[in-house]
Amino acid sequence: MKNIDLFSRCAENYAQSRPSYPREIIAALQLHCRLTPSSVIADLGSGTGLLSQLFLDFGCEVYGVEPNKQMRSAGELRLATYPRFHSIAAQAEDTGLEEHTVDFITAGQAFHWFDAARTRAECVRILRPPGWTALLWNELRLSATPFLTAYEHILERYAPEYKQVNRKGFTSEEMDDFFGPSNWTEQTFYNQQELDYDTALARLLSSSYTPGPENAAYPRMVADFRQVFDAATTDGQALFLYTTRLYYGRLS
């Protein structure tokens, strides 16, 4: 797994501000992949537990596999009341789980950090037939509103790495390489958040490429964001719109 420590300083902001995933995803996996409350899930790169919680609320047993200590701790705190959640300090490429012990593998907002070939081999090892893998991605609809367009301009201005690491889901070639050619399905869902200023600022700061307080540009970035937020809101709430992409299939 690449750059394990990148999110160490972002964990608190990530836990505070990132969106969960639409409940319709559960219905889609029930219909197409026979997900049930008795299914056992390995959630790779489980982070602060947002995706794990969706499956736990459905009744599943979930093994959250997360190598970053700060992100893992945030997930353990979020999911402390779920007895069917198990936190594992490991990487997607080497989970430490026994062979053929899980029914589903999931990864939310994390697959791009994995070594795809090694992760695929690990998924095949721990899945029991007819196991399924589901990859999810919350994609900000940055051209949907003037606020979100201005939000992206701040990222472009203050985060030089933004253009290199910003993603809009995964390409067909990436999915063909992972699942096998045409051996996967993509579905999209609507998702949104309404955030006050403090939470919206945390959303900005939750990305690994955003300057932190130690950066000389940080005060200017925060001031610009305050101006953008105030100009776009009348009730103290900013709307963040997402397309949630679900990619699922069996690993042949």
N, C-alpha and C positions, 0 to 999 in steps of 0.2 A: 504494500500500500504506500502510495507516494505522500511525502510531506506530512507525516503524522502530527507534527507539532504545530502546523499552521493555525489550527483553530484554538490553541490553548488560551490565547487572550480574548477570543471571541465567544467562549462558551456561555458566559452569563447573558450577553446580548442575544445570542442565538436562542437560548432557552426562553428568553422574555418575549421575543418578537417574531420568530419564524412561524409561518402558517402550518397548520396540520394538513390532513388530506381528506378529500370528500368521502363521506360515508358510502357514496355510490360505488366506490372501488370494491368494497366488501361484496356488494350485490353482484358486481361484474365477475368477481372471482368465484363466487358461489355458482353462478350460472355457467361459466365457461370452464372452470378448473375444479369444480366440486369442493371448494373450500367449505369446511364445517367448523363449528366450535371446538371439535376435538382435534382439529389439525394442529400440528406442531410446526412452529415457524422459527427459522433462523434469520434474524434481521441483521444484515451485514452493514457495518458502518452506522450503527443504530444511533450514535450521537446522543442528543438530548431526549430521545425516546418518543418523538412525535409519531412516527409511523408504527412503532411497537405498540403504542397506546391504542391505536385504531384496532389492531388485531386483539389486544387484550380485552378491550371493551366488547368485542364480539364473542369472547370466551376462550380464545386460543391460548395455548402455552407458547411463550415466546422466549427465545434465547437471543439477547441483544449482544452482538459482537462489536466491540468498539475499542480501538487501540489507544485513543487519546484520553488521558486521565481526567482532564477537566470536563470534556464532553461526556465521558462515561459517568462521572460523578453527578453531573446535571441530570442525566437520564435516570440514574438510580434515585435521585431525589424526587423527580417527577413521578416515578412509578413505584414508589416505596410501599404503597398500599395494595399492590397487585401481587398476590402470592404466586401467580403463574408466570411471573417475569424472572428471568435468570440473567444476570449481568456477567459477561465474559470479557476479560481483558485480552483481546487477541485481534489479529488482522483477518481481513476477508480471505486472504490467500492461505491462511493456516489457522482455522477456527479452533482446533482442539476438540471439536465434537466427534463423537463416535461415528463410524461408518453407517450409512443408511438409517439415520435416526430422525430425520425431519421430513415433513411433507411439502413444505413450501420454503423457498428462499426469497427474501425481499431485500431491497435496497432503496432507500429514499434519499435523493439528493446526494448520493455518495458514489455511485458506480464509476464516475469519471476519475475518482482517486485510486481505483483498484488497478492492479495488473490483470488485465482481462483474461489472458490465457491461463494464468495460475489460479485465478478465482474460479474460472469455469471448471478446471480440474477438481478444485475443492468442492464446488457445488455438486458435481457428479458423484464425488466420494460420499458426501453426507446425506444426499437425497435418497429416499426410498421410493421405488417405483409406485405409482407413475408421477413422481414429484414434479412440481412446477416451480418456475422462477418468475418473479415479478419485479420489474425495475420501475421506479416512479420518479417524476421530476415536476416540481412546481415552477413554472416559467412565468415570470413577471411580464405582463402585457404592457410593455414600456411605451407603446404608441397609443394606448387606449384613452388616455386623458392628458390634458396639459400638465397636471401635477406629475404624472409618471414620466412624461417626456423630460421635464425639468429635473426630476430625480436622476434619470440616466445621464443628463448633462453634468450633474455634479460628480457622478462616478467617472465619467470620461475626463473631467477636469482634474480630479484629485487622486485618482487611482490608475496609475500608468498601466498596471497589469490587467485592468478590467477587460479590455478588448481581447486579450489573449486567453483569458480563462472564462469569460462569460459564455454560457451555453444556452441553447434553446433545444433542450431534449437531446436525443441521440440520432445519428445518421442511420440510414438503412444499411450502409456498409458495416457500421459498428455492430448493429443488431444481428446482421447476417453472420458476422464473424463469431459472435458470442453464442447465438441460439442455433445457427445453421441457416443456410439460405431459405428464405420464405417459411421458416419454422417458428414464426412469432407473429403476434398481433399487437397493434397499437390502438388504444382508445384514448379519447380526451374528455376532460370534465372541466366544469367551471368551478372556480374557487375564489374567495375574496377574504379580505380582512378590513376592518375599520380600526385605525390606530390613532391614539392621541399622540401629542408631540413627543413625549419621552419614549414611548414605545416605537414610534416611527424612526426616531433617531437611533434607537437600539437596532432597528431593522437595517439601517444604513451601515452601522458599525459591525453587524454580524457577519459580514463577508471577509474572507481571509485577506483580500487585496486592499481593503479600505484602510487609510492611514489611522493609526492609533494616537492617543494623547501625547506620546513621545515624539511624534512627527511635527516639524515646524509648520506644516500646512494645516494641521488639525483645527486650530481656532478659526481659520478662514473658511474651512469646509463646513464646520458647524454653523457659523454665522450665515453662510450662503444657504444652508439647508433650512435654517430658521426662517429666512426670508421667503424661500420657496413654499414652505409649509404654511406660513401665515397668509400668503397671497392666494393659496389654493383652497383654504378652508374657512368656513364661516361658523361652524359649530365645534371647532377644536378637534375634529376627526378627519383623517385622511383615508381615502379608499385605495387599497392596494388590490389590483385585479390580477388573477393568475389563470393560465391554462395548465391544468394538471395532466401530464402525459403518463399513461400506463402502458408498459411493454411487457407482455407475458408470453411464455412458451415453455416447452419441454426441451431439455438439453439432450440432443440426439448423439 
